[in-house]
Amino acid sequence: MKVLICGAGQVGFNIARYLSGENADITVIDQSPELIRKISDSLDVKGLVGFASHPDVLERAGAPDADMVIAVTYADEVNMVACQICHSIFEVPTKIARVRHQSYLEPMWSHLFSRDNMPIDVIISPEIEVARAIERRLQVPGAFDVHPLADGKVSMIGVRCTAETPILNTPLRQLTALFPDLHIVIVGIWRDGKGFVPTPDDDLRDGDDVYFVLEHSHLLRSMAAFGHEEKEARRVVIIGGGNIGLNLATAVEKNHPQVSMKLIEVDKSRAEKVAQELERCVVIHGSALDTEILEEANIMAAETVVAVSNDDEVNILASLLAKRHGCQRAVTLINTNSYSPLIGSLGIDTVVSPRAITVSTILQHVRRGRIRSVHSISEGFGEIIEAEALETSSLVGVPIRDADLPDGVIVGAIVRDEEVIIPRGDTIVRANDLVIIFAITEAVKKIEKLFAVKLEFF
């Protein structure tokens, strides 16, 4: 597959890193020689310095033969024009663009991106995607990662084991005996900076990040098994009234009327604008690092603080201050990778990475075969894949224990019609089943082939 990536920033770099690891033919365009030099030195990709929306630059980058263009420069207009040129001149089949400005995304202008106007196949809005991801985490307190699968019938949850987790130091094979009616499969463990797919003889330890797949109706009991019985937050304080904060507050007002919200925004004109957009949320103008402002927001009575300002340092410090004042839980947006090793020791409960969420969303539209959705886990650990099993797949018709699955792959759930099946070794996958699989990054390409339609290109 030949892919053009317009933009060599953090998102473009990470998409190129994922795809180059799967032997795709990648060319990255950026007007910054430094960024192109960095990406060419670090990855097995071609780099081209130039303006990503200029036809001659796209032609030199190989647009006439490209299967896909992914436009993720900092400018919405460059992304949109690059996709338009790739369609009109070079007939590139699939076009993905990151669009940040909310005006373009208003429902009343949705016809703008139709095939007759500006033919972009997939529009990615990082602010909206991040707000959705945070909203999901608010619904499952105690989880640092939440992905609904199979139209909501199945969920993938990430939780951290603590000294209070009841099932520590217990071999995973014994969990079935301890909880015979609990529909759950542990698919991945992140320990000491490394991730692995567990065997039945592995156990859980204090400090592990654990990823498990479960039937959604078993969510509360599953969280209790890991020692997380926190109730869904009813009082939330949002720090930062930018697009993410506004989108989150709007979604919570719409979908969770029982939640009481306050929002702190340091810029006065922005605070006034946000206050006009929201109906029930109380907007406070001031700095979240000011103790008096936190007290005005009644932070000591809040169950969750969500720090989503444009400044990582403000988000981290405001989260720590909020917890010091009595707030129970902190959800913190952090863009900078270098802070990641510090987060656990600081006491921040959940970290949200806009880059990781954007990359995961884009990758859903890159995968081959009968793959319905893909979610990246822990930036490079692996992917949770939702795919339709075809009659030609070697996974169909044999017990899972006998299936020729690559190393680093585990089946988390099977959805057959309306039934959710939590698989065991003797479970047999049938044609047309929806299969939820976790695969480490190195095994993703093999999983694509496992679910590929023969003679199908894309």
QUIBEL-V353479 format. One record per residue. N is the residue number from 1. RES is the residue in three letters. OMEGA is omega in degrees with one decimal (999 if undefined). BURIAL is I if it has 24 or more other C-alpha atoms within 12 Angstrom, else O. Layout:
BEGIN
n/res/omega/burial
N/RES/OMEGA/BURIAL
N/RES/OMEGA/BURIAL
END
This chain:
BEGIN
n/res/omega/burial
1/MET/180.0/O
2/LYS/-175.2/I
3/VAL/170.6/I
4/LEU/175.4/I
5/ILE/178.7/I
6/CYS/-177.6/I
7/GLY/-177.8/I
8/ALA/175.5/I
9/GLY/-175.8/I
10/GLN/-179.3/I
11/VAL/179.0/I
12/GLY/179.5/I
13/PHE/-176.5/I
14/ASN/174.9/I
15/ILE/178.3/I
16/ALA/179.9/I
17/ARG/179.5/I
18/TYR/-171.8/I
19/LEU/179.7/I
20/SER/176.7/I
21/GLY/179.7/O
22/GLU/174.3/I
23/ASN/173.0/O
24/ALA/178.4/I
25/ASP/-171.0/I
26/ILE/169.5/I
27/THR/-178.1/I
28/VAL/179.2/I
29/ILE/173.3/I
30/ASP/-179.7/I
31/GLN/179.4/I
32/SER/177.2/O
33/PRO/-179.3/O
34/GLU/-179.7/O
35/LEU/178.6/I
36/ILE/178.4/I
37/ARG/-179.4/I
38/LYS/-176.5/O
39/ILE/178.3/I
40/SER/179.4/I
41/ASP/-173.1/O
42/SER/-170.7/O
43/LEU/176.7/I
44/ASP/179.8/I
45/VAL/173.6/I
46/LYS/178.1/I
47/GLY/-179.9/I
48/LEU/177.7/I
49/VAL/-179.6/I
50/GLY/-179.4/I
51/PHE/-166.8/I
52/ALA/-179.0/I
53/SER/179.0/I
54/HIS/-176.9/I
55/PRO/-178.2/I
56/ASP/177.9/O
57/VAL/178.7/I
58/LEU/178.8/I
59/GLU/179.1/I
60/ARG/-180.0/I
61/ALA/177.6/I
62/GLY/-179.5/I
63/ALA/-179.3/I
64/PRO/-178.9/I
65/ASP/-173.1/I
66/ALA/174.1/I
67/ASP/-174.2/I
68/MET/170.2/I
69/VAL/177.6/I
70/ILE/-174.2/I
71/ALA/-176.6/I
72/VAL/173.9/I
73/THR/-178.5/I
74/TYR/-175.7/I
75/ALA/177.8/O
76/ASP/-174.0/I
77/GLU/176.5/O
78/VAL/179.3/I
79/ASN/-177.2/I
80/MET/-179.5/I
81/VAL/177.9/I
82/ALA/178.4/I
83/CYS/179.1/I
84/GLN/-179.4/I
85/ILE/178.4/I
86/CYS/177.3/I
87/HIS/-170.5/I
88/SER/-175.3/O
89/ILE/-170.6/O
90/PHE/176.0/I
91/GLU/176.0/I
92/VAL/-172.5/I
93/PRO/-173.4/I
94/THR/-176.1/I
95/LYS/-179.9/I
96/ILE/-179.0/I
97/ALA/170.7/I
98/ARG/179.3/I
99/VAL/-174.7/I
100/ARG/-171.1/I
101/HIS/-172.5/O
102/GLN/-179.2/I
103/SER/179.4/O
104/TYR/-170.6/O
105/LEU/177.7/O
106/GLU/-179.4/O
107/PRO/-177.1/O
108/MET/179.6/O
109/TRP/-173.3/O
110/SER/179.5/O
111/HIS/-179.3/O
112/LEU/-174.2/O
113/PHE/177.8/I
114/SER/-176.1/O
115/ARG/-178.5/O
116/ASP/-177.0/O
117/ASN/178.5/O
118/MET/-168.3/I
119/PRO/174.4/I
120/ILE/-174.6/I
121/ASP/-177.4/I
122/VAL/174.5/I
123/ILE/177.8/I
124/ILE/174.5/I
125/SER/-177.6/I
126/PRO/-177.0/I
127/GLU/179.5/I
128/ILE/-179.4/I
129/GLU/179.6/I
130/VAL/178.2/I
131/ALA/177.7/I
132/ARG/-179.3/I
133/ALA/179.0/I
134/ILE/178.7/I
135/GLU/178.3/I
136/ARG/-180.0/I
137/ARG/177.5/I
138/LEU/-179.4/I
139/GLN/-179.6/I
140/VAL/179.8/I
141/PRO/-175.4/I
142/GLY/178.5/I
143/ALA/175.8/I
144/PHE/177.7/I
145/ASP/-178.5/I
146/VAL/176.2/I
147/HIS/173.7/I
148/PRO/-177.9/I
149/LEU/175.3/I
150/ALA/177.6/I
151/ASP/175.9/O
152/GLY/-179.6/O
153/LYS/-176.0/I
154/VAL/175.6/I
155/SER/168.8/I
156/MET/-174.7/I
157/ILE/171.1/I
158/GLY/177.8/I
159/VAL/175.9/I
160/ARG/175.9/I
161/CYS/176.3/I
162/THR/179.0/O
163/ALA/-179.3/O
164/GLU/-179.2/O
165/THR/-173.0/I
166/PRO/-171.9/O
167/ILE/175.7/I
168/LEU/174.6/I
169/ASN/177.3/O
170/THR/177.7/O
171/PRO/-175.0/O
172/LEU/-179.3/I
173/ARG/-179.3/O
174/GLN/-178.5/O
175/LEU/179.5/I
176/THR/178.7/O
177/ALA/-179.8/O
178/LEU/-178.6/O
179/PHE/-172.5/O
180/PRO/-177.6/O
181/ASP/179.3/O
182/LEU/-174.9/I
183/HIS/-173.7/I
184/ILE/172.8/I
185/VAL/175.2/I
186/ILE/-172.5/I
187/VAL/-177.9/I
188/GLY/176.6/I
189/ILE/176.5/I
190/TRP/-174.2/I
191/ARG/176.1/O
192/ASP/176.0/O
193/GLY/179.1/O
194/LYS/178.7/O
195/GLY/176.4/I
196/PHE/173.7/I
197/VAL/-172.3/I
198/PRO/171.0/I
199/THR/178.9/O
200/PRO/-178.9/O
201/ASP/178.4/O
202/ASP/175.8/O
203/ASP/-179.6/I
204/LEU/-178.2/I
205/ARG/178.8/I
206/ASP/-179.8/I
207/GLY/177.6/O
208/ASP/164.6/I
209/ASP/-173.5/I
210/VAL/176.4/I
211/TYR/179.2/I
212/PHE/178.4/I
213/VAL/-176.8/I
214/LEU/169.4/I
215/GLU/-168.9/I
216/HIS/-179.1/I
217/SER/179.9/O
218/HIS/-171.2/I
219/LEU/-175.3/I
220/LEU/-179.3/I
221/ARG/178.5/O
222/SER/178.7/I
223/MET/178.1/I
224/ALA/179.2/I
225/ALA/178.0/I
226/PHE/177.6/I
227/GLY/-179.7/I
228/HIS/179.5/I
229/GLU/179.1/O
230/GLU/177.8/O
231/LYS/178.2/O
232/GLU/-174.7/I
233/ALA/175.1/I
234/ARG/179.6/I
235/ARG/-173.9/I
236/VAL/172.9/I
237/VAL/178.6/I
238/ILE/178.1/I
239/ILE/-177.4/I
240/GLY/-178.4/I
241/GLY/174.9/I
242/GLY/-177.3/I
243/ASN/179.8/I
244/ILE/179.8/I
245/GLY/179.7/I
246/LEU/178.3/I
247/ASN/-180.0/I
248/LEU/-179.5/I
249/ALA/178.3/I
250/THR/-179.7/I
251/ALA/-179.9/I
252/VAL/176.8/I
253/GLU/-176.3/I
254/LYS/-170.3/O
255/ASN/-176.3/O
256/HIS/-174.8/I
257/PRO/-179.5/O
258/GLN/-176.4/O
259/VAL/174.9/I
260/SER/-173.8/I
261/MET/168.2/I
262/LYS/-177.5/I
263/LEU/179.5/I
264/ILE/179.8/I
265/GLU/-173.0/I
266/VAL/-178.5/I
267/ASP/-172.7/O
268/LYS/-178.2/O
269/SER/177.4/O
270/ARG/178.2/I
271/ALA/179.1/I
272/GLU/179.7/O
273/LYS/-179.3/O
274/VAL/-179.8/I
275/ALA/178.5/I
276/GLN/-177.0/O
277/GLU/-173.7/O
278/LEU/-176.0/I
279/GLU/-173.7/O
280/ARG/-175.2/O
281/CYS/176.7/I
282/VAL/-178.9/I
283/VAL/-178.6/I
284/ILE/177.0/I
285/HIS/178.7/I
286/GLY/-178.9/I
287/SER/178.8/I
288/ALA/176.2/I
289/LEU/178.7/I
290/ASP/-177.3/I
291/THR/-179.1/O
292/GLU/178.8/O
293/ILE/177.6/I
294/LEU/178.1/I
295/GLU/177.7/I
296/GLU/177.8/O
297/ALA/-179.7/I
298/ASN/-174.6/I
299/ILE/-178.2/I
300/MET/178.9/I
301/ALA/-177.7/I
302/ALA/177.1/I
303/GLU/-178.3/I
304/THR/169.1/I
305/VAL/178.9/I
306/VAL/-176.4/I
307/ALA/-174.4/I
308/VAL/175.4/I
309/SER/-179.5/I
310/ASN/-175.6/I
311/ASP/-178.8/O
312/ASP/-177.1/I
313/GLU/176.8/O
314/VAL/-179.9/I
315/ASN/-178.4/I
316/ILE/-177.0/I
317/LEU/179.7/I
318/ALA/177.6/I
319/SER/-179.6/I
320/LEU/176.5/I
321/LEU/-179.9/I
322/ALA/179.5/I
323/LYS/177.4/I
324/ARG/-179.0/O
325/HIS/174.0/I
326/GLY/176.3/O
327/CYS/-170.7/I
328/GLN/-169.8/I
329/ARG/-179.9/I
330/ALA/172.3/I
331/VAL/-166.8/I
332/THR/177.1/I
333/LEU/180.0/I
334/ILE/179.0/I
335/ASN/-170.5/I
336/THR/-179.1/I
337/ASN/-171.3/O
338/SER/179.3/O
339/TYR/-172.2/O
340/SER/-178.2/I
341/PRO/-176.6/O
342/LEU/-164.4/O
343/ILE/-176.6/I
344/GLY/-177.4/I
345/SER/-179.5/O
346/LEU/-179.9/O
347/GLY/174.9/I
348/ILE/-171.6/I
349/ASP/-174.7/I
350/THR/176.8/I
351/VAL/177.8/I
352/VAL/-179.8/I
353/SER/178.4/I
354/PRO/-179.7/I
355/ARG/-178.3/I
356/ALA/-179.4/I
357/ILE/179.3/I
358/THR/178.8/I
359/VAL/-179.9/I
360/SER/-179.7/I
361/THR/-179.9/I
362/ILE/-178.2/I
363/LEU/177.8/I
364/GLN/-175.0/I
365/HIS/-177.7/I
366/VAL/-173.1/I
367/ARG/178.6/I
368/ARG/174.0/I
369/GLY/-178.3/I
370/ARG/-177.8/I
371/ILE/-175.5/I
372/ARG/178.8/I
373/SER/179.6/I
374/VAL/175.8/I
375/HIS/178.7/I
376/SER/-177.1/I
377/ILE/170.9/I
378/SER/172.5/I
379/GLU/174.5/I
380/GLY/177.1/I
381/PHE/-178.2/I
382/GLY/-178.1/I
383/GLU/172.3/I
384/ILE/-169.0/I
385/ILE/178.1/I
386/GLU/-171.9/I
387/ALA/178.7/I
388/GLU/-179.2/I
389/ALA/179.4/I
390/LEU/-179.5/I
391/GLU/-176.9/O
392/THR/-177.1/O
393/SER/178.6/I
394/SER/178.3/I
395/LEU/-173.0/I
396/VAL/170.6/I
397/GLY/178.5/O
398/VAL/175.2/O
399/PRO/-176.6/O
400/ILE/-178.9/I
401/ARG/-179.5/O
402/ASP/-178.9/O
403/ALA/-176.9/O
404/ASP/-179.1/O
405/LEU/177.7/I
406/PRO/173.4/I
407/ASP/179.1/O
408/GLY/-179.4/I
409/VAL/177.5/I
410/ILE/177.8/I
411/VAL/-176.3/I
412/GLY/-178.6/I
413/ALA/175.2/I
414/ILE/176.5/I
415/VAL/-178.6/I
416/ARG/-171.8/I
417/ASP/179.6/O
418/GLU/-175.7/O
419/GLU/173.9/O
420/VAL/-179.6/I
421/ILE/173.1/I
422/ILE/-166.5/I
423/PRO/168.7/I
424/ARG/-176.0/O
425/GLY/-176.6/O
426/ASP/178.4/O
427/THR/-179.2/O
428/ILE/176.4/I
429/VAL/177.9/I
430/ARG/176.2/I
431/ALA/179.6/I
432/ASN/172.2/O
433/ASP/170.6/I
434/LEU/-173.8/I
435/VAL/176.4/I
436/ILE/-174.8/I
437/ILE/168.0/I
438/PHE/-179.9/I
439/ALA/172.2/I
440/ILE/-172.0/I
441/THR/-176.6/I
442/GLU/-175.6/I
443/ALA/-173.8/I
444/VAL/-178.3/I
445/LYS/179.2/I
446/LYS/177.9/I
447/ILE/176.0/I
448/GLU/-179.5/I
449/LYS/-179.0/I
450/LEU/-177.4/I
451/PHE/-177.5/I
452/ALA/172.7/I
453/VAL/-179.6/O
454/LYS/-178.9/O
455/LEU/178.0/O
456/GLU/179.4/O
457/PHE/-175.5/O
458/PHE/999/O
END
